[in-house]
Amino acid sequence: MKVSYFYRKPIPHFHFSIERIFDAMSSYLQKQIEVERKEVPFFCDRPKNKYKNILWARENNGRINHITGDIHYLALGLDSATTVLTIHDVNFMKRRNYLRLIEPYIFSLFIPIAKAKIVTVVSEQTKKEVIKYVPFFKHKIRVVPNFYDPAYKPFEKPFNKEKPVLLQIGTSANKNLERLIEAIDGIPSLFVIIGRHNKAIEELLRTKKINYEWKQNLTDAEVREQYQRSDIMCFVSTAEGFGMPILEAQAVGRAVITSNISSMPEVAGDSALLVDPYSAEDIRDGILRLIHDDIFRENLIEKGFNNIKRYEIARIGEMYHNLYTEIASKTA
């Protein structure tokens, strides 16, 4: 059995979680099946380039095709009977300008889902959102969660109660940095941000006199090092398809504060402190509790180690292997 993984064209010096996830899955599955990596030749910034990528896909059909994410439109060039489409989130459908939603709805949701044999989503929350937009294809949709990289392992360090390191992964609008900054204003800490630079956010940090470090273009190993030096993972997004930093922090042995909405309660279960992401006061109270309540914090960390067992690569790999076997048996 041979599976072709289709990826976006990589942007230099930019960290893509989708590629990291499926590269790791590819390595794991190679023990059982042959996996081939295929990158589209053109960036997806123009309709002309998307059309070229579709034509390229027609010439590069595999026995089983798996669109790993983001380039959903590629399904137009692949064999319907052998194509798996993974949808990580539908945040692109949450814009306020409804006229601009027509193109992504047709070419990133409706047609790709109609063409794919099976559609996987990374959480029950994403499944609900996809079904809301395309209810007539709900029979195709299956939940296959993400897994955490086994390179993330427990790393012991004394908790710094005097000046804890608060780690934030990501800087896009849904990451809710403005409220998080408002919440930590006045709390002695070091705020470490990993992600694309944002001048407005940096200006706010300076105005609030927040002690911070901003890091970008890190290697995977360097990202793991930031988890290891941290004391608390702050992940109070307003929307997520999954929430990988929750699991990565828990695997290292760090307490997590995250949002009580979207996919985050599903991923974290009872192993993280859930707060209202729209309330800076609630976020602040949660961070202070994690700093000062040692028993509560240690209990969450212990629960975190149990929680990540649901997302081990062997479990998720078996789900994908079974899915590919199902397709192969129907096309033999």
C-alpha positions in Angstrom: 0.0 0.0 0.0 1.3 3.4 -1.0 0.1 6.8 0.2 1.0 10.2 -1.3 1.0 13.1 1.2 0.3 16.5 -0.4 1.8 19.6 1.2 1.8 23.3 0.7 4.8 24.9 -0.9 6.9 25.9 2.1 7.6 29.5 2.9 11.2 30.1 3.8 11.9 30.6 7.5 8.3 29.9 8.5 7.3 27.3 11.0 4.4 25.1 9.7 2.7 22.8 12.3 0.8 20.8 9.6 4.0 19.8 7.9 5.7 18.8 11.2 2.7 16.7 12.1 2.5 14.8 8.9 6.2 14.4 8.5 6.3 12.7 11.9 3.3 10.5 10.9 5.0 9.6 7.6 8.1 8.4 9.5 5.9 6.4 11.8 3.8 4.8 9.1 6.8 3.9 7.0 7.1 0.8 9.2 3.8 -0.5 7.7 3.2 1.3 4.4 5.0 3.4 1.8 4.5 7.1 2.2 5.6 9.6 -0.5 5.9 13.3 0.1 4.7 15.7 -2.6 4.8 19.5 -2.4 2.8 21.7 -4.7 5.1 23.7 -7.0 3.4 27.0 -6.6 2.4 29.2 -3.6 -1.4 29.6 -3.0 -1.5 33.4 -3.0 -3.1 33.8 -6.5 -5.9 32.0 -8.3 -3.6 31.4 -11.2 -1.2 29.5 -9.0 -3.9 27.4 -7.5 -5.1 26.4 -11.0 -1.5 25.4 -11.8 -1.3 23.3 -8.7 -4.5 21.6 -9.6 -3.1 20.7 -13.0 0.0 19.5 -11.4 -2.0 17.3 -9.0 -3.7 15.6 -12.0 -0.3 14.5 -13.1 0.7 13.3 -9.7 -2.2 11.2 -8.5 -1.0 8.4 -6.2 -2.7 5.1 -5.3 -4.0 6.8 -2.2 -3.9 10.6 -1.9 -3.9 12.6 1.3 -4.2 16.4 1.3 -2.6 17.2 4.7 -4.2 20.6 5.1 -4.7 24.1 3.9 -4.6 23.3 0.2 -8.1 21.8 0.2 -8.7 23.0 -3.4 -6.1 20.4 -4.6 -8.9 17.8 -4.4 -10.1 19.2 -7.8 -7.1 17.5 -9.4 -7.1 14.2 -7.6 -9.0 11.0 -7.9 -12.2 11.2 -5.8 -12.2 7.5 -4.9 -8.7 7.5 -3.4 -8.5 11.0 -1.8 -8.4 11.8 1.9 -8.8 15.5 2.9 -7.7 16.7 6.3 -9.3 19.9 7.6 -7.6 21.5 10.6 -10.0 24.4 11.2 -12.5 26.6 9.3 -11.3 30.0 10.7 -11.1 31.2 7.1 -14.9 31.2 7.1 -15.2 33.6 10.1 -14.5 36.9 8.3 -17.0 39.7 8.5 -17.0 40.5 4.8 -19.5 37.9 3.5 -18.8 38.6 -0.1 -15.2 37.5 0.4 -16.5 34.2 1.8 -17.9 32.9 -1.5 -14.5 31.8 -3.0 -13.2 30.0 0.1 -16.5 28.4 0.7 -16.7 26.9 -2.8 -13.0 26.0 -3.3 -11.9 25.3 0.3 -15.0 23.6 1.6 -17.8 22.6 -0.7 -16.1 21.2 -3.8 -13.1 19.6 -1.9 -15.4 17.9 0.6 -17.7 16.8 -2.3 -14.8 15.3 -4.2 -12.9 13.6 -1.3 -13.7 10.0 -0.4 -13.1 10.7 3.3 -12.7 14.0 5.2 -10.8 13.9 8.5 -11.0 16.7 11.0 -8.8 17.1 14.1 -11.5 17.6 16.7 -15.1 17.2 17.4 -15.3 21.0 17.5 -14.0 21.3 14.0 -16.4 18.6 12.9 -19.3 20.6 14.2 -18.2 23.7 12.4 -17.6 21.9 9.1 -21.0 20.3 9.3 -22.6 23.6 9.9 -21.3 24.9 6.6 -21.7 21.6 4.6 -24.4 19.5 6.4 -25.0 17.4 3.3 -21.6 15.7 3.5 -21.5 14.9 7.2 -21.4 11.1 6.4 -17.8 11.7 5.0 -16.4 13.4 8.1 -14.4 11.5 10.7 -12.4 12.8 13.7 -8.8 11.9 13.7 -7.0 14.0 16.3 -3.5 15.4 16.1 -0.8 13.8 18.1 2.0 15.3 20.1 5.6 14.9 18.9 7.2 12.2 21.1 10.3 14.4 21.1 8.5 16.4 23.8 9.5 14.7 27.1 9.2 15.5 30.8 11.8 18.1 31.8 12.0 18.9 35.5 12.8 22.4 36.7 11.9 24.2 39.9 8.8 26.4 39.5 9.8 30.1 39.7 7.1 31.7 41.9 9.0 35.0 42.1 9.2 35.6 38.3 7.6 32.7 36.3 8.2 32.3 32.6 4.9 32.6 30.8 5.1 31.0 27.3 2.9 32.0 24.4 2.9 30.2 21.0 1.5 32.1 18.0 0.7 35.7 17.3 -2.3 35.6 14.9 -5.5 37.5 15.9 -7.2 34.4 17.4 -4.3 34.0 19.9 -5.8 36.8 21.9 -2.5 38.5 22.8 -4.1 41.9 23.7 -6.2 40.4 26.5 -3.4 38.2 27.7 -1.1 41.2 27.9 -3.8 43.1 29.8 -4.1 40.1 32.2 -0.4 39.8 33.0 0.1 43.6 33.4 1.6 44.0 36.9 2.3 40.3 37.5 6.1 39.9 37.9 7.0 37.5 35.1 8.9 37.0 31.9 6.6 36.8 28.9 8.1 34.7 26.1 6.4 34.9 22.7 7.1 32.6 19.8 5.7 33.6 16.4 5.7 36.2 13.7 6.6 39.7 14.8 3.7 42.2 15.3 4.5 45.9 15.8 1.2 46.7 17.4 1.6 43.9 20.0 5.2 44.9 20.7 4.1 48.5 21.2 1.5 47.4 23.7 4.1 45.3 25.6 6.3 48.4 25.9 3.4 50.6 26.9 2.5 48.2 29.7 6.2 47.7 30.6 5.9 44.0 30.3 9.2 42.1 30.6 9.2 40.1 27.4 11.2 38.1 24.8 10.1 37.7 21.2 11.4 34.8 19.3 10.8 33.7 15.7 12.2 31.3 13.1 13.2 28.8 15.7 14.1 25.2 14.9 12.0 22.4 16.4 14.7 21.8 19.0 14.8 25.5 20.0 11.0 25.5 20.4 11.3 22.5 22.8 13.9 24.4 24.8 11.5 27.3 25.3 8.9 24.8 26.6 11.5 23.5 29.0 12.5 26.9 30.4 8.9 27.9 30.8 6.8 27.7 34.0 3.3 28.2 32.6 1.8 27.7 29.1 -0.7 30.5 28.3 -3.0 29.5 25.4 -6.1 31.6 25.8 -7.1 31.7 22.1 -10.6 32.8 20.9 -10.7 30.0 18.3 -8.6 26.9 17.6 -9.1 23.8 15.3 -7.1 21.8 17.9 -4.5 23.3 20.2 -1.2 21.5 19.9 0.7 23.7 22.4 -1.6 22.3 25.2 -0.3 18.8 24.6 3.3 19.9 24.0 3.4 21.8 27.3 1.8 18.9 29.2 4.3 16.4 27.7 7.2 18.6 29.1 5.4 18.8 32.5 4.1 22.4 32.5 0.8 23.8 33.8 -1.5 25.0 31.1 -4.1 27.8 31.2 -6.4 27.8 28.2 -9.8 28.8 26.9 -13.1 27.3 27.9 -14.4 27.6 24.3 -13.8 26.1 20.8 -11.7 22.9 20.7 -9.5 23.6 23.8 -11.7 22.0 26.5 -11.9 18.9 24.3 -8.2 18.7 23.9 -7.3 19.6 27.5 -10.1 17.8 29.3 -9.7 18.3 33.1 -5.9 18.7 32.8 -5.7 22.5 32.3 -7.1 25.6 33.9 -10.0 26.8 31.7 -10.8 30.5 31.6 -13.0 32.9 29.6 -10.7 34.2 26.8 -12.8 37.3 26.5 -12.2 38.3 30.1 -8.8 39.7 31.0 -9.8 39.5 34.6 -10.6 35.8 34.4 -7.3 35.1 32.6 -5.4 37.1 35.3 -7.1 35.2 38.2 -6.2 31.9 36.5 -2.5 32.8 36.1 -2.3 34.0 39.7 -3.8 30.8 40.9 -1.3 28.7 38.9 1.5 30.8 40.4 0.4 30.7 44.0 -1.5 27.4 44.5 1.2 24.8 44.4 -1.1 21.8 45.1 -3.5 22.8 42.3 -0.7 23.4 39.8 1.0 20.1 40.5 -2.3 18.3 40.3 -2.9 19.8 36.8 0.6 18.8 35.7 0.0 15.2 36.8 -3.4 15.1 35.0 -1.6 16.5 31.9 0.7 13.4 31.7 -2.4 11.3 31.7 -4.2 13.4 29.2 -1.5 13.2 26.5 -1.9 9.4 26.4 -5.0 10.0 24.3 -2.8 11.7 21.7 0.2 9.4 21.3 1.4 8.8 17.8 0.8 5.1 17.9 -2.9 5.5 18.6 -3.4 8.2 15.9 -1.2 6.3 13.5 -3.4 3.2 13.8 -6.4 5.4 13.0 -4.8 6.6 9.8 -3.5 3.2 8.9 -7.0 1.7 9.2 -8.4 4.6 7.1 -5.9 3.9 4.2 -6.6 0.2 4.4 -10.3 0.9 4.1 -9.8 2.9 0.9 -7.3 0.4 -0.5 -9.8 -2.4 0.0 -12.5 -0.6 -1.9 -10.3 0.3 -4.9 -8.5 -3.0 -5.2 
